[in-house]
Amino acid sequence: MARPARPERKSELLSAILEYLMDKSLAELTFRSLADGLGVSSYVLVYHFGHREQLINEIIRGIESRLDSIRATDVRDIDRDAWRAFLLQSWQWTMAQRNRHLARLEFEATAQDVVAAVPRGTAQEHFRMLHEKSRDWLVLQGIRPDFADTDARLFTAAFYGLQFDFVVNNQPEQASQAFELMMLVFFNNLDRRLATDGQHI
């Protein structure tokens, strides 16, 4: 008689898989290597994840879930303090060494997605989401839509770029100083635009 399925088993496996990948790349990941590394059968992995691409999707979806809180938030409910708090919370997540490796896997998956026959598309969706949330928030603060769009793109690119800086260089103090400067520039630029009634500066 077959044992009943344990719904939590997939979540347990995913956590173990993320730990296993701390010093490995997605490119070298196979069900066989993963099964050997985790001490389980390939059948168990196939049962829970179907095929390799589905497994990769589950891994990346788990990493990208840190953005779920901002995705679910209406920008009309975000004041300056809340926006600043979200940025700091996201950065503190990145600064953990374990999460540095998770971000590395996310960037690797993004690079692969660019040339994939069937792109996953979530990296582009998350970039657009943060860009659009930032743009809409700036418009609500009183910034003209065309300027808000450019300012939000610069902010989003800097936000991801500084995460990449930390992933590549592993210099948390220097990366954090640059992040604090980025936030200062973002809010100072907002104030300058408002002071000049949204004129180009």
Residue, then its C-alpha position, 0 to 999 in steps of 0.5 A: m500500500a502506497r504511503p499517503a503524500r505529505p504536502e509539506r514534503k515539497s517545501e522541505l525538499l525545496s529548502a534542502i535544494l536551496e541549501y545544496l545550491m549555496d556553492k553550485s550553479l543552476a547550469e550544473l544542476t541535474f536530478r541525478s546530481l541533486a538526488d545524490g547530493l540530498g541523499v534521496s532518489s531521483y524518483v522523489l524529485v521527479y514526483h514533486f517537481g516533474h522535470r528540470e525546468q519546473l524545478i528551476n522555476e520553483i527555485i527561482r519563484g521561492i527566491e523572488s517571493r521576497l518581492d511579494s509584499i510590495r507587489a501586493t501593496d497599493v502605492r496609494d498606501i505607501d508614504r515616504d517612511a513606508w517606502r524607505a522601510f521597504l527599501l531597507q528591508s529588501w537590502q538587509w535581506t540581500m546582505a545576508q551571506r546565504n541570501r547573497h548566494l540566492a541572489r546569485l542564483e537569481f541573476e544566473a537564472t535571469a541571464q539564462d532566461v535572456v536566451a531561453a527558447v521559452p523564457r520564464g519571464t519572471a525577472q523581467e516581470h519583477f523589474r517592470m513591477l518595481h519600476e512601475k510601482s516606483r513610477d506610480w508612487l512618484v506620480l502620486q507625490g506630484i512628479r510629472p509622469d514622464f519624469a517619474d518614469t525616467d526617475a523610477r527606471l534609474f532607481t530600479a536599475a540602481f536597486y538591482g545593480l547594487q545587489f549585483d555589486f554585492v553578489v560579485n564583490n562580496q563587500p557588504e560595507q561598501a555596497s551598503q554605503a552605496f545603497e544609502l547614497m542611492m536612497l539619499v539621491f532618490f529622495n533628494n531628487l524627489d524634493r528638487r523636482l517638487a521644488t521646481d514644480g516638476q520641471h526637468i533638472 
